[in-house]
Each structure stands twice: as C-alpha cells, then as structure tokens.
Amino acid sequence: MVRRTQTLVVASVLALVLVVAGLWMPVPFVTLAPGPVTDTLGSVDGTSLITVDGRRTYPTAGKLELTTVEETPRLNLVTALRDWSDSDRAVVPSELIRPPGSSQEQIQQENAQAMLDSQDQATAAALAQLGIAPTGRSVAVAGVPTGSPATGKLMPGDVIVQVGGMAVANQEELRRQIGKVAPGHPVTVTYRRDGKTATATVTTRAATDDPARAMIGVTTTEKRTYPFTVRIRISDVGGPSAGLMFAMGIVDLLTPGALTGGKIIAGTGTITSAGEVGPIGGIQQKILGARASGASIFLVPAGNCGDARAIGSGGPRLVKVESLAGALKAVDALRTNPAAAVPSC
C-alpha cells in the first residue's frame, strides 16, 4: 500500500509538471490586435508623410488615417487562451500569416515590396484621378536581401529593362515575365546601371505565398515619371493595405479645400494604378483602431464588408468602397451632408 501510494504521488506530480509545462509550450497561432493609426496628411518624426515637389499643394484640415494590425507571433497556450477571450483580438493559425517553409526574412522582404508597390500604385491612381498622365515608366531594383538569388548580380538602383528577352516597363510586366519561368530555373535579366546596359542570369526560387510562382528575390519600385515628384515616407509598416489612404492623401494635397471637411476619416484597402480598391486582412482590428482614434468614418473595401459588419455598433460609420473615385465621391457627400446616403456595409 505504501509503495502504491508513493507511485500515485510521483505519477501525479509528474502529470502536474507536464500540464504546467504544456501551458507554456509554443503553439502555432498568431494574435492580431489593433495597431497604431497614422495620418497621411500629417508628419512622422517631423517629416511630412506625403510631400510634393514641383507642383502647388493646398492647405487641408482633418485627418486621413491609415490603419494597421499588430501581430504577436510567439504564443503559448496561456497567452493564446487569454487573447482568444479578448474581443478586440483575433487568434489565427500562424500559417495564414507565415506560409509553411517561408523565413522571417522572406516575409519581411515581401511585405516591404508590397508597401513600395502600394505607394507607387497609390501615386499613379491619385494622379490619374486628377487627369495627370505619366511621361514615362520603368522598374528599378529597390533592395537585394542577403541570400537572395540575385545577390551579387543585381544592385539597388538598377533599372530592369528586359526579362527573358522581353521588355518590361512596369511591375505587372516584370512579374508576368518572371512567372513564365518555373521556380528553380534560370532567367536572363537585362538591366541598366550608371548609364550602361548589362545582362545577368538569375536562378529563380519559389514565392512564399505561391510555390508555383517564380521570383528573383529583389524588391522593386515602379518609376513613373511625372512633371513633378510625389514622395511617401513611412517606416515600420509593411504590406499593401495603405494604398487607398495614400491615394486619398495625395488627392487632398493637390486639390483646393479640405477633402475631409475637418473630420477624422480612417480606412484601408489595396489599390491598383487604375484606382480599383481591394480587400485586406485584419479588418475588424483596423476598425477598432480607428474607433479608438476618434474616426467618424471608416472606408471599407467592398470585399471586407461581411467581416466589418460583425464588429457591431459604436462607430465609426462604415462606408463601402470599390474604387478611389467612389471613395472620393462618398467622402465629398458626407463632408457637405453627414446624413447623405452613400454605399454602406
């Protein structure tokens, strides 16, 4: 009986130790929480977020806020359960944020590239909305991460002229030409550096978000030449979801009067150079971040309306947008009449 009792005590202690240890073991989940908001009409560290050189800009008022989501990737069972019980947070499988087999460096590279793309697309969409056409286009290398297939072959500042013998003048054409090659196969890249044209052969690798899509491992920026220069300066924010709010800010600065009517307007959404607005992730957390900032209107991509409705009442007003033109029309209507009927979620 004594030996049996000792065995039960030891087994119970070991089981308790295993349970406690299990509570602190990492789990494959990520927490999404409301992140900080940034006014595209404001400044960061004393520098205006959007600046225009060579063309008149106009004073404005109010705020056009881009919204973000904060990720907590290292969760254990205790923190996952705690965050799951918090209505302001979402606990999602980590594979939705980081595709299997992708490294943190690859994710950061692709997020940085997506942010650069969104800035270029936002500028193109805003200026097209104002009837200002580019005088020329080209694709330049913005960065070559360590270990990239293009390391030692391409450099920041190189202008990519051709891929596989086909001319490329924008990022869509660049991706399309690289996409014709199977991952792991070489592709010939013709580039211009310091006024001289040269060629490099780069062995592609699979993209982290699509194993069937090839990439050469560089971040690029699309250079559209205009009669003036638009610059967007922002750090610590990645991904393409700020495109719509960048475009709204550019339009506001280049047109007389305050687009917002002095209100705080927040929003999110990808944007194409044609002004089409696309859905993003973390819409509920972004709305909560805008609510905390005091925004009265939130511009929601049409594809996110279902999830946005689930956030419940309490403001801000959810305005459904499908394009930059539609967003501008809705904001203008609400500026003059807060009770105006506009597309809604």
N, C-alpha and C positions, 0 to 999 in steps of 0.2 A: 504493500500500500504506500509506503514511504517512497519507494522508487517510482511508482506510478505517479504520485503527486509531484515529485521532482521533475519527471518527464513532462507533465502537463504545464507546470510553471515555466520550464525552459521553452517549450513549444509556444506558449502564449506570449512570452517576452519576445521571442524571435518573430512571431507573427506581427506583434505590435511594432517592432522595429521596421519590418518590411513595409507595413502600411504607412508609417510615418515617412519612411524614405521615399515611398512611391508618390506621396503627396508633393514632394519637391523635385521629382524627376521631370525633365523637359517633355512637353507634349507638342505634337505637330500642328499647332494652331497659332494664329496671329490675332492680336486685338487691334481694331480700328476705332479711333476716338476723334472727336472734333479737334482739328488743328487750328493754328492761328490764321487770321484773315489779313490780307494786305490790300491797301487802297492803291489801285493802278494810277490814280490821279495824284498820289502822294509821293513821298520820298522814303528811301531806305538809307540809313546812316548818312543823312544829309544830302543824298543824291536822288534826284527825281527818278522815279521808276521808268517813266517814258519821257524821252527828250526828242525834240525835232530840230534839226539844224538845216538852215537854208530855206525855211518857209515860215510864214507867220503862224503863231499859235494864239489862242484866246484864253483869257481867264475863265475859270469854271468854279463850281461850288459843289457841295455834297461829296459823296464817295461812290466809287465803283469798285467793289471789293471782290477780289478773287479768294476762294475758299480752299482749304486744304484738309487733309486727313493725316493724323499721326498714327504710325504703326508701332506696335510693341511686339517684336518677333520672338523674344525669348520668354516663353511662358512655361510655368509648371502647372500641375493640376490645381493647386490652390489659387494662383493668380488667374487661371483660365475660368474657374468657377466664380471667382469674385467679379471678374469683368463681365462674365455672361449674365450675372444678376443685375448689372448696371444698365439701365435703359438707354443711356447715352452712348454705350459702346456696343460693338459687334465683334463676336469671336468667330473667325472663319478659318477653314483649313489653310495651312501655310502654302499649299501647292497652288492656291488661287493667286497668291502674291508672288511666290517664287516657284516657277516651273521646275519640276524634278530635273536634276542634272545641271542646273544653272548656278553659277557662283555669284557672290555678292558683288564682285567687280563687274561682271557682265550685266547684272541688273542695274547697277548704278550707271554704267555706260549707256544702256538703252533708255533709262529714264532721262539722262542728260540730253541724249539725242532727241527724245520726244519733246523735251522742253524747248530746245533750239528750233525744232520743226514748228512747234506751236507758235513761237514768236514770229517766224518767217511767214507762216500761213496767216496769222492774225494781221500782220502788216499788209500783206497782199490783199486780204479780204477787206480791210478798212479802206485802203486807198482805192480799190475797185468800187466800193460803195460810194466813194466821193468822186468817181469818174476819172481817177488818175491812173494812167496805164504805165507799166514799167517800160523803160527804154532798152533793157537788156536783161538776160538771165544767165546764171552759171551756178555750179555746185562746187563748194570749197570744203576741204578737209578741216574740221574744227579740232579734232583730237585723235590720237592714236594710243590707246591704252597699252600698258606693258603686257606682253604676251599675246597681243593681237596678231592675227595672220598678216597684217600689213606693217607690223613693226620692222623698221629698217628699210622699208620700201616707199612708204608714203609719209609725208610730214604735214603738220598743221600749216595751213595756208596754201597747200597745193590745190590747184583748180583742176577738177576731173573733167576731161574733155570727151573721152570715149571709154566704153566698156565693151570688151569683146568686138571691137571694131565698129561699134555703133555709137553715134554721137549722143551725148546726154547734156541737157540744158537745165534740168530741174531734178528734184529728188525723186519724184514719181518715176521718171525715166531711168534714173540710176538704180532704184530698187527693182524695176522691171527687168533691166538688162542683167543684173546680178542674179535675179531669180530664175533666169533661163539656165543657170548652171546648177548641177546637183551639188549639195554640200560635200565638201572634201575634194572637189575638183578645182583645178586652177582656172583663173580668168585673167585676161590681159587688160590692164588699166592704163590708159594714156592720160597724162596729166601735164600741167604747165606750172613750172616753178621758176621764179626770177626771170620771167620772160622767155624761158627755154622749154621746149616740149620734150618729154621723155616717156618711156614705157616701163611698166613693172608687171611682173606676173605674180599674182597673189592666190594662194590656195585658200579657198573659202572654208567656212565652218557653218554648222547649223545654227540658226537663230534659237534663242532660248524659249521663245514663245511659239515656235513652229519648227519642229525638227526637219520638216521637208523644205524649208526656205533657207537659201544660202545667204551668207553675209561675209563681208571682208573685214569686219571688225574695226571700223572707224566711225567717229561721229562726224556728221557733215552739216553744213549750213547752206541754205539756198540764197544766193546773192542775186536779188533783183535790183537792178539799177533804176533809180528814180531821180527826178530833178532835185531831190533833197534827201536827207538821211533821217531815218527813224531808228532810235536805239532803245532797247528794253534792257534794264539792268535789274536782275533779281538773282539771289542765291538761295541755297537750302530748299529749293522747291524743284521737284522733278515731275516728269510726265507731261501729257498733252492737255490736261483738263483746264488750263487757264486761258486757252486760246480765245474763247468768246470774250472774256473780260478784258484781255489785252486789246482786242479789236474795238471794243466799246470805248476804252480809254483813248485810243488813237483818234477815233472819230470825234470824240468830245473835244480834244485839244485842238483839232484842226477846223472846228466849226464855231461860229459865234454863239454865245449863250451857254447856259449850264444845262447839259443834257438831263441831269438828274433832277433839276428844279430844286436843288439843295437837299434832296433826300439821300439816305444811305441805301444803296442798291447793291445787292450781292448776287453772285451767280456762279455758274460753272458750265463746262462743255467744251469739247474739242471743236475745232473749226478748220474748214478747208479754205484754200485760196479763193474758191468760188463763194464763200460765205455760208456754207452748209454747217449746221451745228449738230454734233454727235454726242451720244451718251457717254457717261463716265462711271467710275466706281465710287463707292462711299457716299452716295448722295445724301443719305439720312444724316450722317455725321457732319457733312458740309452745311446742311440746313441748320443743324443745331449750333454750329459755329457762327453762322450768320445771325441766328436768333440772339445769341449772347452778345454779338457786336452791336445790336440795335437796328439791324437792317429791317426796312419795312417791305421790301420787295425782293424776291429771290427768283432769278431766271433759271428755269429748269429745262434741260434738253427733253424734247418730247419722249424720247425713249426711256427716260428715267421717271416719268410721271407716276407710274404704278407704285414704285418704291417710295417716291416722295410723298404720296398721299398717306402712306402708313405712318408718317411722323406725327400725325394728329394736328389739332388746332393749337393756337398760341402764337401764330405769326412765324415768319413773315408771309406775305401773300405770295403764293406760288404761281408764277407766270410761265406758261408753256411756250418754248421757242423752238423753231426748226431751222431758222436762218438768222444771220446778222440783221438783215433788213427787217425781219419780223420782230426781233428783239428791240431794235431802234424804234419801230412803229409803236410797239406796246409801251415802252418807257415814255415816249413822247405823249401818248394819250393819257397816261397816268400822271404825267407832270402837270398837265393842264386840268385834268379832272380825275381825282383819286378814286372816284366811283365808276370810271369808264369800264365798259365791257371789253376785255381783252382775253385772248386764249388763256385758259387756266387748267391747272392739274386737278 
